[in-house]
């Protein structure tokens, strides 16, 4: 059994802060854990407005707190995000995420992340980033 506590993990190298200052993510479950997916608690800072395109991963996102919006760029549709909202990037959707207030999100990635990933120039995570231990 794998048991981890968010507050403890936030004090380790499992906590990643984006270089662009839009978000931070504590990766509670990673590829090395062998579950076939990774699980993160991600904070999107208030006022963040940035584009992503997960070309190598599928992502499911559940909003725990805060409010914002996700817009799919293919069709220009915008979806409100508030506590209780689940959105799924099931088609490698190119999207813009906007945080009207600080948002706390629970995120699942398939395939799982290694742990050090940050968005590349395309707004994606690379498939083979450096692994994190612990």
MORAVEN-V782820 format. One record per pair of residues at least 24 apart in sequence whose ideal C-beta (glycine too) atoms are under 7 Angstrom apart, sorted by sequence separation. I is the first residue (numbers start at 1). GAP is how many residues later the second one is. D is the distance in whole Angstrom. If there is no record, write none. Layout:
i->{I;I}
gap->{GAP;GAP}
d->{D;D}
This chain:
i->{4;44;62;71;23;61;70;71;22;60;61;70;22;60;68;69;20;59;68;2;58;68;58;68;66;67;67;6;54;66;68;66;67;55;66;54;65;66;65;63;64;53;64;63;64;52;62;61;62;51;52;50;61;49;50;59;60;49;59;59;48;47;57;58;44;46;57;45;57;44;46;46;45;43;44;43;44;41;42;41;42;40;52;55;56;57;39;53;55;56;53;54;56;37;38;52;53;54;56;37;51;37;38;37;38;36;35;31;30;31;30;31;30;30;27;27;19;32;16;18;14;16;30;14;13;14;13;12}
gap->{24;24;24;24;25;25;25;25;26;26;26;27;28;28;29;29;30;30;30;31;31;31;32;32;33;33;34;35;35;35;35;36;36;37;37;38;38;38;39;40;40;41;41;42;42;43;43;44;44;45;45;46;46;47;47;48;48;49;49;50;51;52;52;52;53;53;53;54;54;55;55;56;57;59;59;61;61;63;63;65;65;67;67;67;68;68;69;69;69;69;70;70;70;71;71;71;71;71;71;72;72;73;74;75;75;76;77;81;82;82;83;83;84;85;86;88;99;99;100;100;101;102;102;118;119;120;121;122}
d->{5;7;5;6;7;7;5;5;4;7;5;5;5;5;7;5;7;5;5;6;6;4;6;5;7;5;5;6;6;5;5;5;7;6;3;6;7;6;4;6;4;4;7;6;6;6;7;5;5;5;6;7;5;7;6;6;5;5;7;5;4;7;5;5;6;6;7;6;6;4;5;5;6;6;4;6;7;7;5;6;5;5;6;7;6;6;6;5;5;6;4;5;7;5;5;4;5;7;5;6;5;5;4;5;4;7;7;4;6;7;6;5;6;5;6;5;6;6;7;6;6;7;6;6;5;7;7;6}
